[in-house]
């Protein structure tokens, strides 16, 4: 199999909006064909399988997935469906990091035949619009199924793979089915700045909040109704059962598979929507350590940063002076100083406010602080305000307050598409 590694490319999102979508099939009382559930929550795939794949009957099916597309007994859904005569699975589509997850950030696995099943695997990474529609057409599928675990942040690229695949499926005249999985950091609230479409890229195509507080089926409904209305896809969703908006991942009873190499645990997801902003700076965001996005630092930083961050008394979090040597990425093999983020009460912890506070205090306490030369921070936050306000000396409350009106408007829109209490 060939491995292709490419940098993220900026690309605007396609315009559109509207589309009433049909909700997914009801749950059958029998245990999923994929294996008995061990937890309280049954995923969209569990319910689809329990219903005998009735939603896919008579269709040639392709699946957009990665290593997170697993059953409750940790078998991959492709390996489960492939030998099952009730579903005609003919293709797999891999996102960033690949179907089997062998590629690092900014990479994919390319086109190959899966050794385990013999199925053709097509690469969707950095493809959108008509080129991606052409991939779907060439694959010969009638229905495209999406099943990937999200991390809850706007800049986590799988939700934009979802968006791109929905748009392309509509162009190709294919039906689209989204199987739901939990938002690992709960679905209680949307947080952070809302993207300005002028800053649309693959780390944020359209106008949603930095921490969206939605599941992938809810996002699919929103995308179809608001952003793809001019050409909506024929959309079906299969909801979870047993999931509540207040559920963190470790309460679901579901197994965790890292959705990408630097998202090793649900704890990583808890901080990610805030601390990933350090990708837009000259500090390490902890890639190449065992605690990515929890460890942050650079050469020349000392105890003063942790002290300044702790002095803010942010709810539910404390900061430890930390020293570490990343094994790859920024500062590879060099010892740097910084902080480790310790979430002490996740019920009140606000990851986006925390990320802003850490940017503000890093700039205040370390003279070497700098934004990435390409202003990547603007792509991550979806606007120039965060960067320019921090540069102008704004404090955390001032920066957070600047997006209040936009966030309130997004929250009002978001409510229309929520599927769980």
Phi, psi and omega per residue, in radians:
X1 nan 2.414 -3.122
X2 -1.550 2.513 -3.126
X3 -2.032 2.095 -3.130
X4 -1.941 2.331 -3.135
X5 -2.120 2.091 -3.115
X6 -2.366 2.607 3.098
X7 -1.273 2.738 3.083
X8 -1.120 2.386 3.108
X9 -1.916 2.428 3.051
X10 -1.302 2.309 3.094
X11 -2.643 2.330 -3.107
X12 -1.231 2.655 3.082
X13 -1.364 2.673 3.099
X14 -1.325 2.586 -3.084
X15 -1.466 2.644 3.030
X16 2.895 -3.013 3.054
X17 2.999 2.878 3.049
X18 1.426 2.811 2.939
X19 2.405 1.969 3.030
X20 -1.269 2.421 -3.110
X21 -2.145 2.636 3.114
X22 -1.457 2.359 3.113
X23 -1.246 2.868 -3.045
X24 -1.292 3.096 -3.103
X25 -1.190 2.715 3.083
X26 -1.304 2.769 -3.127
X27 -1.396 2.390 3.003
X28 -1.480 2.792 -3.091
X29 -1.396 -0.330 -3.113
X30 -1.266 2.773 3.061
X31 -1.176 2.631 3.136
X32 -1.024 2.537 3.064
X33 -1.043 -0.420 -3.097
X34 -1.295 -0.173 -3.112
X35 2.289 2.690 -3.104
X36 -1.169 2.403 3.107
X37 -1.260 2.446 -3.139
X38 -1.782 -0.083 -3.066
X39 -2.247 -3.086 -3.097
X40 -1.283 -0.581 -3.036
X41 -1.654 2.332 3.009
X42 -1.926 2.216 -3.094
X43 -1.282 3.002 3.056
X44 -1.027 -0.686 3.117
X45 -1.138 -0.746 3.115
X46 -0.948 -0.738 -3.112
X47 -1.286 -0.656 3.085
X48 -1.067 -0.802 3.141
X49 -1.149 -0.689 -3.141
X50 -1.094 -0.471 3.136
X51 -1.588 0.223 3.089
X52 1.215 0.431 -3.131
X53 1.005 0.547 -3.089
X54 -1.003 -0.590 -3.121
X55 -1.141 -0.351 -3.080
X56 -1.866 0.104 -3.040
X57 -1.054 2.298 3.079
X58 1.353 0.099 -3.101
X59 -1.905 2.516 2.918
X60 -1.456 2.145 -2.906
X61 -1.947 2.392 2.941
X62 -2.110 2.561 -3.056
X63 -2.106 2.224 2.982
X64 -1.630 1.961 -3.050
X65 -2.772 3.126 3.118
X66 -2.644 -2.921 -3.086
X67 -1.061 -0.274 -3.129
X68 -1.384 -0.170 3.141
X69 -1.382 1.308 -3.041
X70 -2.151 2.829 3.030
X71 -1.496 3.052 3.132
X72 -1.153 -0.356 3.069
X73 -1.793 0.483 2.971
X74 1.041 0.525 2.944
X75 -1.654 2.520 3.136
X76 -1.287 2.471 -3.070
X77 -1.096 -0.560 3.100
X78 -1.157 -0.729 3.114
X79 -1.182 -0.480 3.105
X80 -1.370 -0.773 -3.064
X81 -1.321 -0.589 -3.006
X82 -0.951 -0.815 -3.132
X83 -1.480 -0.046 -3.056
X84 -1.460 2.096 -3.081
X85 -1.196 -0.227 -3.113
X86 -1.401 -0.145 3.127
X87 -2.367 2.363 -3.114
X88 -1.745 1.464 -3.112
X89 -1.524 2.105 -3.033
X90 -2.123 -0.169 -3.094
X91 -2.775 2.736 3.056
X92 -2.237 2.520 3.118
X93 -2.148 2.129 -3.074
X94 -1.716 2.425 3.097
X95 -1.609 -2.857 2.978
X96 -0.917 2.489 -3.083
X97 1.363 -0.298 3.045
X98 1.632 2.833 3.107
X99 -1.041 -0.822 3.136
X100 -1.632 -0.018 2.980
X101 1.399 0.555 -3.069
X102 -1.547 -0.200 -3.019
X103 -1.765 2.571 3.094
X104 -1.391 -3.092 3.136
X105 -0.997 2.392 -3.139
X106 1.366 0.281 -3.126
X107 -2.348 2.916 3.091
X108 -2.594 3.122 -3.020
X109 -1.728 -0.115 -3.126
X110 1.303 -2.958 -3.129
X111 -1.604 2.244 3.111
X112 -2.803 3.021 3.031
X113 -1.761 2.239 -3.092
X114 -1.147 2.135 -3.104
X115 -1.066 -0.544 -3.062
X116 -1.318 -0.613 -3.029
X117 -2.075 -0.305 -3.045
X118 1.383 -0.004 -3.116
X119 -1.250 2.515 3.041
X120 -1.226 2.332 3.104
X121 -1.951 2.149 -3.128
X122 -1.841 2.553 -3.098
X123 -1.627 2.126 3.091
X124 -1.722 -0.201 -2.971
X125 -1.078 2.239 -3.130
X126 1.157 0.263 3.028
X127 -1.859 2.470 3.099
X128 -2.714 3.039 3.083
X129 1.009 -2.486 -3.052
X130 -1.109 -0.685 3.090
X131 -1.007 -0.672 3.099
X132 -1.285 -0.643 3.062
X133 -1.038 -0.660 3.114
X134 -1.130 -0.610 3.070
X135 -1.108 -0.797 3.130
X136 -1.087 -0.722 3.126
X137 -1.113 -0.783 -3.122
X138 -1.125 -0.478 -3.110
X139 -1.264 -0.361 3.129
X140 1.417 0.204 -3.103
X141 -1.418 2.719 3.003
X142 -1.752 -0.651 -3.081
X143 -2.240 2.380 3.096
X144 -1.916 2.225 3.139
X145 -1.886 2.322 3.116
X146 -1.940 2.187 3.082
X147 -2.576 1.641 3.128
X148 -2.440 2.422 3.065
X149 -1.317 2.170 3.096
X150 -1.574 2.950 3.102
X151 -1.986 -0.045 3.025
X152 1.611 0.079 -3.085
X153 -2.049 2.526 -3.108
X154 -1.035 -0.594 -3.065
X155 -1.572 0.165 3.012
X156 -1.473 2.046 -2.767
X157 -1.235 -0.240 -3.072
X158 -1.121 -0.533 3.127
X159 -1.239 -0.405 3.077
X160 -1.503 -0.422 2.889
X161 -1.077 -0.753 3.064
X162 -0.993 -0.886 -3.127
X163 -1.041 -0.867 -3.122
X164 -1.074 -0.704 -3.130
X165 -1.211 -0.631 3.060
X166 -1.089 -0.819 3.137
X167 -1.074 -0.793 -3.111
X168 -1.175 -0.659 3.107
X169 -1.095 -0.672 3.085
X170 -1.114 -0.752 3.124
X171 -1.095 -0.613 -3.096
X172 -1.548 -0.060 -3.135
X173 1.254 0.560 -3.138
X174 -1.791 2.626 3.026
X175 -1.415 2.651 -3.057
X176 -2.281 2.237 -3.122
X177 -2.119 2.216 3.119
X178 -1.937 2.143 3.100
X179 -1.693 2.239 -2.991
X180 -1.504 2.617 2.989
X181 -2.413 2.819 -3.063
X182 -1.162 2.568 2.793
X183 -1.271 2.052 -2.971
X184 -1.191 -0.272 -3.096
X185 -1.936 0.413 -3.117
X186 1.421 2.917 3.079
X187 -2.063 0.548 -3.014
X188 -1.294 -0.673 -3.011
X189 -2.645 2.662 2.947
X190 -1.639 2.437 -3.056
X191 -2.365 2.621 2.961
X192 1.618 3.131 -3.110
X193 -1.185 2.621 3.066
X194 -1.666 2.368 -3.065
X195 -1.113 2.336 2.944
X196 -1.445 2.162 -3.058
X197 -1.002 -0.320 3.076
X198 -1.134 -0.310 -3.127
X199 -1.868 0.379 -3.120
X200 -1.142 2.268 3.063
X201 -2.574 -3.053 3.099
X202 -1.204 -0.234 3.031
X203 -1.706 0.346 3.096
X204 2.835 1.593 -3.094
X205 -1.380 -0.757 -2.935
X206 -2.329 -3.128 -2.893
X207 -1.430 1.345 3.022
X208 -2.194 2.867 -3.096
X209 -1.292 2.782 -3.096
X210 -1.053 -0.726 2.961
X211 -1.989 1.808 -2.895
X212 -1.381 -0.413 3.107
X213 1.140 0.594 -3.103
X214 -2.313 2.846 2.997
X215 -1.639 2.991 -3.086
X216 -1.176 -0.560 3.090
X217 -1.222 -0.652 3.103
X218 -1.134 -0.725 3.071
X219 -1.109 -0.702 3.131
X220 -1.070 -0.731 3.099
X221 -1.105 -0.754 3.109
X222 -1.116 -0.833 -3.138
X223 -0.981 -0.832 -3.056
X224 -1.145 -0.658 -3.065
X225 -1.410 -0.559 -3.006
X226 -1.927 -0.568 -3.013
X227 -1.937 -0.270 -3.108
X228 -2.122 0.395 -3.012
X229 -1.105 -0.545 -3.117
X230 -1.175 -0.485 3.047
X231 -2.562 1.295 -3.120
X232 -1.225 2.615 3.087
X233 -1.476 2.686 3.008
X234 -1.290 1.703 -2.933
X235 -1.854 2.375 2.951
X236 -2.215 2.546 3.044
X237 -2.164 2.595 3.006
X238 -2.119 1.903 -3.069
X239 -1.300 2.880 2.954
X240 -1.393 2.885 2.887
X241 -2.109 2.536 3.077
X242 1.536 -0.058 -3.128
X243 -1.633 2.373 3.067
X244 -2.019 2.680 -3.085
X245 -1.078 -0.420 -3.123
X246 -1.494 -0.004 -3.056
X247 -1.371 2.188 2.861
X248 -1.452 2.816 -2.996
X249 -1.045 -0.680 -3.046
X250 -1.240 -0.089 3.073
X251 -1.675 -0.076 -3.026
X252 -1.448 -0.376 -3.028
X253 1.419 0.047 3.135
X254 -1.553 2.609 3.081
X255 -1.319 2.515 3.099
X256 -1.707 2.245 2.978
X257 -2.060 2.262 3.129
X258 -0.962 2.100 3.137
X259 -1.175 -0.387 3.081
X260 -2.683 2.866 -3.010
X261 -1.041 -0.449 -3.107
X262 -1.872 0.438 3.029
X263 -2.206 1.095 -2.946
X264 -1.225 -0.483 -3.046
X265 -2.455 2.846 3.014
X266 -1.061 -0.452 3.064
X267 -1.080 -0.625 3.092
X268 -1.082 -0.791 3.140
X269 -1.064 -0.571 -3.103
X270 -1.053 -0.639 -3.107
X271 -1.733 -0.290 -2.918
X272 -1.000 -0.705 -3.064
X273 -1.165 -0.202 3.051
X274 -1.866 -0.861 -3.007
X275 -1.404 -0.250 3.034
X276 -1.087 -0.298 3.089
X277 -1.043 -0.391 3.136
X278 -1.226 -0.193 2.962
X279 -1.070 -0.429 -3.133
X280 -1.545 0.206 -3.128
X281 -2.186 -3.141 3.066
X282 -1.582 0.166 3.039
X283 -1.559 2.683 2.994
X284 -1.268 2.373 3.019
X285 -1.654 0.291 3.069
X286 1.563 0.053 3.028
X287 -1.077 2.467 -3.093
X288 1.497 0.193 3.019
X289 -2.158 3.044 3.105
X290 -1.424 -0.115 3.133
X291 -2.273 1.079 3.124
X292 -1.032 2.468 3.138
X293 1.218 -0.106 2.960
X294 -1.764 -0.516 3.032
X295 -1.735 2.266 -3.130
X296 -2.378 2.453 3.131
X297 3.077 3.127 3.116
X298 -2.829 2.850 3.062
X299 -1.128 2.286 3.126
X300 1.767 -0.203 3.092
X301 -1.474 2.442 3.136
X302 -2.290 -2.774 -3.006
X303 -1.074 -0.333 -3.044
X304 -1.132 -0.521 -3.139
X305 -1.173 -0.865 3.125
X306 -1.043 -0.701 -3.139
X307 -1.097 -0.758 -3.139
X308 -1.160 -0.690 3.130
X309 -1.184 -0.734 3.114
X310 -1.139 -0.544 -3.133
X311 -1.131 -0.344 3.124
X312 -1.329 -0.271 3.102
X313 0.936 0.865 3.132
X314 -1.189 2.506 -3.079
X315 -1.159 2.301 2.963
X316 1.317 0.222 -3.059
X317 -2.584 2.565 3.038
X318 -2.354 2.804 -3.035
X319 -2.202 2.252 -3.132
X320 -1.840 2.307 2.978
X321 -1.011 2.230 -3.012
X322 -2.461 2.619 3.088
X323 -2.287 2.389 -3.066
X324 -2.742 2.829 -3.121
X325 -2.225 1.757 -3.124
X326 -1.035 2.477 3.119
X327 -1.504 -0.237 3.013
X328 -2.744 3.110 -3.116
X329 1.194 -2.641 -3.061
X330 -1.015 2.397 3.083
X331 1.062 0.576 -3.125
X332 -0.925 2.173 3.072
X333 1.288 0.114 3.134
X334 -2.003 2.494 -3.142
X335 -1.403 2.246 -3.139
X336 -2.152 2.783 3.077
X337 -1.900 2.697 -3.141
X338 3.063 -2.437 -3.114
X339 -2.333 2.717 2.853
X340 -1.952 2.303 3.138
X341 -1.497 2.115 3.115
X342 -1.998 1.868 3.089
X343 -1.380 2.074 -3.074
X344 -1.785 -0.452 3.089
X345 -2.513 1.662 -3.041
X346 -1.212 -0.296 3.121
X347 -1.174 -0.522 -3.105
X348 -1.964 -0.118 -3.123
X349 -1.142 2.327 3.087
X350 -2.022 1.807 -3.033
X351 -1.139 -0.623 -3.077
X352 -1.273 -0.805 3.058
X353 -1.017 -0.705 3.129
X354 -1.099 -0.754 3.111
X355 -1.059 -0.732 3.108
X356 -1.132 -0.772 3.138
X357 -1.043 -0.669 3.131
X358 -1.217 -0.650 3.049
X359 -1.096 -0.798 -3.118
X360 -1.064 -0.824 -3.084
X361 -1.294 -0.539 3.057
X362 -1.097 -0.755 3.139
X363 -1.164 -0.618 -3.117
X364 -1.239 -0.576 -2.977
X365 -1.847 -0.162 -3.111
X366 -2.272 2.032 -3.073
X367 -1.191 -0.304 -3.128
X368 -1.492 -0.013 -3.083
X369 -1.018 2.359 3.072
X370 -2.667 2.619 2.996
X371 -1.385 2.698 3.010
X372 -1.017 2.498 -3.026
X373 -1.055 -0.459 -3.129
X374 -1.540 0.146 -3.100
X375 0.931 0.720 3.085
X376 -0.994 -0.468 3.115
X377 -1.002 -0.577 3.135
X378 -1.196 -0.575 3.079
X379 -1.233 -0.666 -3.121
X380 -1.221 -0.752 -3.132
X381 -1.482 -0.292 3.109
X382 1.427 0.293 -3.131
X383 -2.982 3.072 3.090
X384 -1.653 -0.167 -2.952
X385 -1.110 -0.731 -3.105
X386 -1.046 -0.871 -3.126
X387 -1.090 -0.867 -3.044
X388 -1.214 -0.593 3.123
X389 -1.211 -0.739 3.110
X390 -1.128 -0.726 3.099
X391 -1.080 -0.541 -3.124
X392 -1.463 -0.014 3.089
X393 1.652 0.213 3.120
X394 -1.132 2.576 3.088
X395 -1.576 3.123 -3.053
X396 -1.028 -0.815 -3.098
X397 -1.102 -0.643 3.135
X398 -1.171 -0.743 3.139
X399 -1.144 -0.834 -3.133
X400 -1.092 -0.677 -3.138
X401 -1.138 -0.416 -3.064
X402 -1.180 -0.376 -3.131
X403 -1.827 0.138 -3.028
X404 -1.017 -0.789 -3.080
X405 -1.162 -0.795 3.115
X406 -1.092 -0.709 -3.128
X407 -1.145 -0.724 3.115
X408 -1.055 -0.706 3.129
X409 -1.148 -0.731 3.115
X410 -1.144 -0.706 3.133
X411 -1.040 -0.651 3.124
X412 -1.151 -0.719 3.089
X413 -1.153 -0.810 -3.081
X414 -0.966 -0.672 -3.065
X415 -0.996 -0.512 -3.063
X416 -1.216 -0.308 -3.012
X417 -1.981 0.050 -3.110
X418 -1.292 2.380 -3.031
X419 -1.940 -0.093 -3.058
X420 -2.327 2.744 3.111
X421 -1.672 nan nan
